[in-house]
Each structure stands twice: as C-alpha cells, then as structure tokens.
Amino acid sequence: MTEPGASNQSEGERQLRQLEQRRSDAMDSGDADTLNDVYAEEFQLVHGDGTLDDKRGAIEAARRVPRRVVAKRELSVRIFGDTALLTGPVGLAVTIDAEERTVQVYMTQIARVIEGRWQFIWAQVTLRARAGAAT
Amino acid sequence: MSSRELEGQNLMHQIELFDAALVAGDYECLRRCVSPNYMMINPLAQRLNKEAWLGWLRRDIRYHRIERNQVSNRVLGAVWIVTSEVRAVMSVAGLSNGEPGIHHTFRTELWVISADGLLLEHVHLTRME
C-alpha cells in the first residue's frame, strides 16, 4: 500500500481502526474539532434517509442531533493502496426532540491518505429494516 | 485521450453492462462483473456476500428498469468510486404480485478495482425517503 506512515497492511488497519474510534468518540461527545480533523475537506455523508451532506453539514448534524454508540461496532477494514473501505453495523442512541431512540444502522466509510494521514472522505448509512420495508 | 480517460469510459460501459444484466436477470454476467470479495449492503441494511447477493436476486428481486442519474466517478489509486442516484422499477417476491409496481430511488456507491478487470468490490444502497 502507499505509505501513510504505515509499514504494512496491518499497520494501516490499526491506524484506520484508531481513526474510526476517534470519530466515534467525537460523535459521542459532540467534539466538532475532532470531527473537523478526521473528515477531509471533500467529505460527504449520505444519511439514512438518503440525503447528502458535505463536511460542514455533517458536523452540524452531529451537533444538532446528538448520538452515541450503544454497542461495540463490528468493523471490517479493506485497504486498496491509499484508499480504504470500512464497513460494519452499529447501534446508536439518537436524541430527537429530547427523546432518545435506539437505531441500528449499517455504515460504509471510505478513507484516504491525504498529506500523509488517513481521513474520511465518504460515509453512507442505511437504517436496519423496518416493518413493511422492502428492497 | 489519456489512459485514465479511457479507463473511465470502460468503467461507465461496465456499469451499463451491469445494469443491463440486472434487468435481464443475467446472473452469469453479474457473477463475472463482481469480485470474489464482493460485498453489498442492501436497502434493508443486510450485508450480502457474492453468493448471498446472487441468491437474493434470483429469489426475491426482479428489476424492470434502472435509470442512473448524477453519476460521479473518481479514481483513487487502485480504486474507482462511483456514486449515483438510481431510480429503479422493480418487483419483489411477496409484494406487488410480481408486477413492476415498486419504484425506489437509491443513492448508490460502487467500488471498482481498475487494476483487476474493473470488478465491482462493494455496493452500498440507501433508499431516498
């Protein structure tokens, strides 16, 4: 792989898991500075309803709708050179109108090496099946 | 035309081929289009590997029409990322009596490794609500 300061694939995977942990912790604590750091300028987010946000919108959405991870994420990491694919389900407690709800989502993230370090450039979320939902 | 532009053209052709195979129910073509490591996140947020995905298509899904809009593709080293908005007319086992009565709009993301025959590696579908 192209080296982001990593000596091999497993080192890259370790860095990516650490990046995701930083992002997850920042979401839990509403830490906009860390989100600003882990998201590249080109970052885009597809929310569970299919709407698209840019970096600023994604950070604002995290501030507006607090969420925290309620179950440790099963994370799969694949590295293609200086680009990586992170996938896995995650359980979130989301606060909407002062009411906390638990939702299960599946998240795909893309990270790239930018100026020597991994940053997220894309994230996409799909909500777990609801009654009556099809394909 | 640069080699990258040519690869981009080939990529778009491959996507058209993929969509056509979905509508035709050409499972052998679909099997050839995707990597052995292929993974799909379907709109029910289920993770399907290659065989599970092909089984799901055969068993439950029939595409009647696929329209792909706002296609964007970027090459990132060994990987192409393609994002597009997809309008699909489809029927689903147990719903609409097999008639093409279900219309969905998805945001789709495709992963393709250019170095390995433009095989599709990963698809994630999110339905527009």
Chai-1 contact restraints between the chains, C-beta under 6 A:
chainA,res_idxA,chainB,res_idxB,connection_type,confidence,min_distance_angstrom,max_distance_angstrom,comment,restraint_id
A,V46,B,R107,contact,1.0,0.0,6.0,A-B,restraint_1
A,V46,B,T126,contact,1.0,0.0,6.0,A-B,restraint_2
A,D49,B,E129,contact,1.0,0.0,6.0,A-B,restraint_3
A,G50,B,R107,contact,1.0,0.0,6.0,A-B,restraint_4
A,G50,B,T126,contact,1.0,0.0,6.0,A-B,restraint_5
A,G50,B,R127,contact,1.0,0.0,6.0,A-B,restraint_6
A,G50,B,M128,contact,1.0,0.0,6.0,A-B,restraint_7
A,G50,B,E129,contact,1.0,0.0,6.0,A-B,restraint_8
A,F80,B,A78,contact,1.0,0.0,6.0,A-B,restraint_9
A,F80,B,V79,contact,1.0,0.0,6.0,A-B,restraint_10
A,G81,B,G77,contact,1.0,0.0,6.0,A-B,restraint_11
A,G81,B,A78,contact,1.0,0.0,6.0,A-B,restraint_12
A,D82,B,G77,contact,1.0,0.0,6.0,A-B,restraint_13
A,T83,B,L76,contact,1.0,0.0,6.0,A-B,restraint_14
A,T83,B,G77,contact,1.0,0.0,6.0,A-B,restraint_15
A,T83,B,V79,contact,1.0,0.0,6.0,A-B,restraint_16
A,L85,B,H122,contact,1.0,0.0,6.0,A-B,restraint_17
A,Y106,B,I41,contact,1.0,0.0,6.0,A-B,restraint_18
A,Y106,B,A45,contact,1.0,0.0,6.0,A-B,restraint_19
A,T108,B,H124,contact,1.0,0.0,6.0,A-B,restraint_20
A,Q124,B,E109,contact,1.0,0.0,6.0,A-B,restraint_21
A,Q124,B,H124,contact,1.0,0.0,6.0,A-B,restraint_22
A,Q124,B,T126,contact,1.0,0.0,6.0,A-B,restraint_23
A,T126,B,I41,contact,1.0,0.0,6.0,A-B,restraint_24
A,T126,B,A45,contact,1.0,0.0,6.0,A-B,restraint_25
A,T126,B,T126,contact,1.0,0.0,6.0,A-B,restraint_26
A,R128,B,A45,contact,1.0,0.0,6.0,A-B,restraint_27
A,A129,B,L44,contact,1.0,0.0,6.0,A-B,restraint_28
A,A134,B,V92,contact,1.0,0.0,6.0,A-B,restraint_29
A,A134,B,L95,contact,1.0,0.0,6.0,A-B,restraint_30
A,T135,B,P43,contact,1.0,0.0,6.0,A-B,restraint_31
A,T135,B,V92,contact,1.0,0.0,6.0,A-B,restraint_32
